[in-house]
Amino acid sequence: MIRSLSYTPEGADAFERPEAAIDAPGTTCVWVASDDPGELGAAAERFGVHPLHVEDVHNDVRPKTEVLEEYTFLLVRAARFRIGETTFLEEIRTRQVGIFFGDDWLLVLTTEAVPPVEEVWNRVAGDERRALAAGPDFLGYLVVDRVVDGYFALLDEVEDDIETVEERVLAEPDPDTLPVINDLRRELLSIRRVVWPSRDAVNALYRGDADHVTPGTEKYYRDVYDHLVQLVELTETYRDLTAGARDIYLNTLSQSTNEVMRRLTVVATVVLPLTFVAGVFGMNFETMPELSWPYAYYATMLGMAAVALVLTAYFRREGWL
């Protein structure tokens, strides 16, 4: 799907073909969403975009910024939760978003329709066309800002899951808790792999390194950079929380095991002297005076009961029972 428009102070016009928008006066904006590398390359070729940059959009390349004399290239990743292909669990899926802008044109390339990018297009092609007057660098900011807002939505969902896991760990941990914690840690690692390089990519756009970013727009990219710094801090904080929840779970599990072992030790300690007494009087010696005593059995049983009661009372006083 290819959409294009051209903006002048007199207004904005939409075109079915990018060539018509490029030939029209004013600022040209072209949105391309296609999984066909040839179609992406054909659209990019009209703006003089290098084929390697088009390949970066189609491949799984980390977010980055490259400043050229002809244009500035910004690559970010849109992320969201989707149901896994092999399981019914939600997994974080990312899609590459390539943003190219020159002095009077903007090109956005994606391999499929990406919700944040679609929202920006609907805005600038709808009732908010005044944003076009700010220039292609500002339109690029709108796309990046909407993509970054999606990261906050991801972390909000992860935060809710972390709170649920913490409640489960503190209430009554079960064997299913640890896999959930590990899933959360993997999700946070996936978010970290997106957020960290995105922060470095946007960093180059507010410092004045890119000639195609005007001083008036640099402060907007600075705002996006601040959001990414906040996201990095939140990601690390949530990773610490999940690590803490895992430690609490393991400590609780270890404590439960120790409690069982302590009770078994008490039982073994009580039974040990009884076993000793039974073993002594179970020996088959001919000369054992106690065997001829008529009250030997009752005395032995009474003595064994007394030993068991004394040991039980002792362990109860010590808090082992």
LINNOR-V318723 format. One line per field, one symbol per residue. ss: DSSP state (a for helix, b for strand, c for the rest). psi: psi as a letter, one per 20 degrees, with the letter a starting at -180 (. if undefined). burial: b if it has 24 or more other C-alpha atoms within 12 Angstrom, else e. A space follows every 50 residues. Layout:
# LINNOR-V318723
ss->???
psi->???
burial->???
This chain:
# LINNOR-V318723
ss->cbbbbbbbccbbbbbccaaaaaacccbbbbbbbcccaaaaaaaaaccccc aaaaaaaacccccbbbbccccbbbbbbbbbbbbccccccbbbbbbbbbbb bcccbbbbbbccccaaaaaaaaaaccccaaaaaacaaaaaaaaaaaaaaa aaaaaaaaaaaaaaaaaaaaaaccaaaaaaaaaaaaaaaaaaaaaaaaaa aaacccccccccccaaaaaaaaaaaaaaaaaaaaaaaaaaaaaaaaaaaa aaaaaaaaaaaaaaaaaaaaaaaaaaaaaaacccccccaaaacccaaaaa aaaaaaaaaaaaaaaaacccc
psi->ppqqrpprhiaqpqqhphhhhhhqqappppppoqjohghghgghhhjkpp hhhhhhhhrnqqqrpporhhrpppprppqrpqpqhirjqpqppqppopop pbhkqppppqiropghhhggghghicilihhhiirhhhhhgggghhghhh hhhghgghgghgggghghghfnqrhigghgghgghhghhghhhggghhgh ghhiiijjhohjoqhhihhghhggghhhghggggghghhhghhghggggh ggghhgghgghgghggghhhhghhhgghhgijqlqhnnhhhiphjgghgg gggghggggggghghhhiji.
burial->bbbbbbbbeeebbbeebbbebbeeebbbbbbbbbeebebbbebbebbbbb eebbbbbbeebbbbbbbeeebbbbbbbbbbbeeeeeeeeebbbbbbbbbb bbbbbbbbbbbbbbbbbbebbeebbeeebebbbbbbbbbbbbbbbbbbbb bbebbeebbebbeebbebbeeebeeebbebbbbbbebbbbbbbbbbbbbb bbbbbbeeebbbbbeebbebbbbbbebbbebbebbeebbebbbebbebbe ebeeeeeeeeeeeeebeeebeeebeeeeeeeeeeeeeeeeeeeeeeeeeb eeeeeeebeebbeeeeeeeee
